[in-house]
């Protein structure tokens, strides 16, 4: 198992992982967007036996870096992949922020383990009308 920065060779695998995790209502990140973020922001990938099992995308141009996406393959969920990626990012940035679906209890509990606190509720943030919780780590 390794965590390392993603590169252009990973774009197809990242895009395939993305579409397997997120439904089309949530507008999965496109190949073009992954290419853009690899150049301008930080994407870390979690690789085990040559396969990308998860990734985390952090927008680094903000005063407080924003976790834009954290994705873990369905077969790797519950095995510490998300925690490993989040722990790596938290070791690189003291302050972070993110938005998470109000109904994503597993993700919220994971973020709380890494000292993220609820900042505010954002009504109807997602296209399906679901609220988001903005969380911050300071």
C-alpha angles and dihedrals in degrees: 000000000000136000113210141149115282119240137193091275088065097056098098093046092046092049092049091049090048094053091047091054105038126047122232092257088069093052102237116227110270127226089253091053092049089051090051094048094046088060099040109026138022125281118174121191129205109219127189122176091347095307126111105232097173147353141198124210119202123187101219101183094080123092085244109033113241125220099224099179140002115186131179125183115253093244092051098050116122092022099099099263095122092044091051092051093045092047091052092051092046089054089055099044126037094194122045139158136196145164121235132183110263089229095052095096095164092056093045091053090049092051091048090055087060092051098260112154130203110258103174146334116250110204119225092353095153126064092247089058096256117147122239130216116221108217128190136194116203 
